[in-house]
Structures are given as structure tokens and as C-alpha cells.
């Protein structure tokens, strides 16, 4: 089976420069924590208290 042009290029860089480009793939650049959407009650509470601080009578 033949090799792709990209793989040939990576192998050439590794031979000539000595830099292994494939090692850069190990880093994770995105967050892996779980993102949760707000529940209905949280949304309602947020909208209720959103502008409350602006209309205080002092």
C-alpha cells in the first residue's frame, strides 16, 4: 500500500530536521469538562434577578 503525500512529507521532515511533528498531536487544546445548560428554574431566576440591582430605591 502506498503512503500519502502528507505522511511522506512528515517522514522527510523527521529525517532531515529531526523534528517529529506527530508528537504535537498529543496535546488537547479544548476543554474536557462537562457543560450543562441551565434548567428552567435557573433561567427564570436569572431573568428575575437580572436587572434588579439597577432599580433599587435609595
C-alpha positions as CSV (number, residue, x, y, z in Angstrom):
1,X,0.0,0.0,0.0
2,X,1.4,3.4,-0.9
3,X,1.9,6.3,1.6
4,X,0.0,9.6,1.4
5,X,1.8,12.8,0.4
6,X,1.3,14.1,4.0
7,X,3.0,11.1,5.6
8,X,5.9,11.3,3.1
9,X,6.3,15.0,4.0
10,X,6.3,14.2,7.7
11,X,8.9,11.4,7.3
12,X,11.1,13.7,5.2
13,X,11.0,16.4,7.9
14,X,11.8,13.8,10.6
15,X,14.8,12.5,8.5
16,X,16.2,15.9,7.6
17,X,15.4,18.2,10.6
18,X,15.0,15.5,13.3
19,X,11.7,17.1,14.4
20,X,8.8,14.6,14.9
21,X,5.7,16.6,14.0
22,X,3.4,13.8,15.2
23,X,4.2,14.5,18.8
24,X,2.3,17.7,18.6
25,X,-0.9,15.7,18.3
26,X,-0.9,14.6,21.9
27,X,-1.8,18.0,23.3
28,X,-5.5,18.6,24.0
29,X,-6.4,22.2,23.1
30,X,-10.1,22.1,24.1
31,X,-11.8,21.9,27.5
32,X,-13.0,18.4,28.5
33,X,-15.2,19.5,31.4
34,X,-18.9,18.8,31.0
35,X,-21.0,21.8,30.0
36,X,-24.5,21.9,31.4
37,X,-27.4,24.1,30.2
38,X,-29.5,25.9,32.7
39,X,-32.7,24.3,34.0
40,X,-36.0,26.1,33.5
41,X,-36.0,27.3,37.1
42,X,-32.4,28.6,36.8
43,X,-33.4,30.6,33.7
44,X,-36.4,32.1,35.3
45,X,-34.4,33.0,38.4
46,X,-31.7,34.6,36.3
47,X,-34.2,36.7,34.3
48,X,-36.0,37.7,37.6
49,X,-32.8,39.0,39.2
50,X,-31.0,40.2,36.1
51,X,-31.9,43.9,36.3
52,X,-33.0,44.0,40.0
53,X,-29.9,45.8,41.2
54,X,-30.4,48.7,38.7
55,X,-33.9,49.7,40.1
56,X,-33.2,49.9,43.8
57,X,-34.8,52.9,45.5
58,X,-32.3,54.7,47.6
